[in-house]
């Protein structure tokens, strides 16, 4: 059986990727900070902490990096196998946050850029690496953009949204990224990195309306003027339900954050679903 190692297996994409790998008869090693009990005979959880506390893996391993890209790139450069097939998930934040007014967001973009550069150097040495840069990810109840708003609405029965937030978004379901990972494990496309987005471009405000419609409970829609949201950004950053509402994030609500993913469609058949959220997208998907 093929052996697959999954870093970040307990995250949003991992919760869809693990079942797909097991269905495809892979032996799966899931790496997490703490070992977990596995519910499948071909799934093994091991303790490991990137970048320095990770065991070695056998030749011919397929490695999926679904967590922090910088720590993974540091490990792969220092001690990762060079004959592995590597599929890594980065982020469009490398572009969207590089000029942010928020210093923490600029740091995120900078770390992503350094990690991408490191992976590119490793790929030049012969390791087969494909990097995906997705837009906003949803679908496993673990994202920090939409699920916190749903959690607030569930508790208070009020669904806040920023009035005038008409920048386009391209939300991508975590399961579509998991399916792409499976396809990329079978082949190596010609490009090193691909931007990938969901199957529909939708205004931020319309995206939130669809989220609200998907809820299995009533929540009153509460429009918040952008100026008021900006004024409260400092408070929102410290509120669990609104940690995504930083000054930088609010500034981008009128910007289009979409990608041209035609290269991914041509090279490995990327064909994601439109944004049609369901109630189950906002609760954590169980691990196998």
Buried (B, 14 or more C-beta within 10 A) or exposed (E): EBBBBBBBBBBBBBBBBBBBBBEBEBBBBBBBEEEBEBEEEBBBBEEBEBBEEBEEBEEEBBBBBBBBBBBBBBBBBEEBBEEBBBBBBBBBBBBBBBEBEBEEBBEBBBBBBBBBEBBBEBBEEEBBBBBBBBBBBBBBBBBEBBBBBBBBBBEEEEBBBBBBBBBBBBBBBBBBBBBBBBBBBEEBBEEBBBBBBBBBBBBBBBBBBBBBEBBEEEBEEEEBEBEEBBEBBEEBBEEEBBBBBBBBBBBBBBBEBBBEBEBBBEBBEBEBBEBEBEEEBBBEBEBB
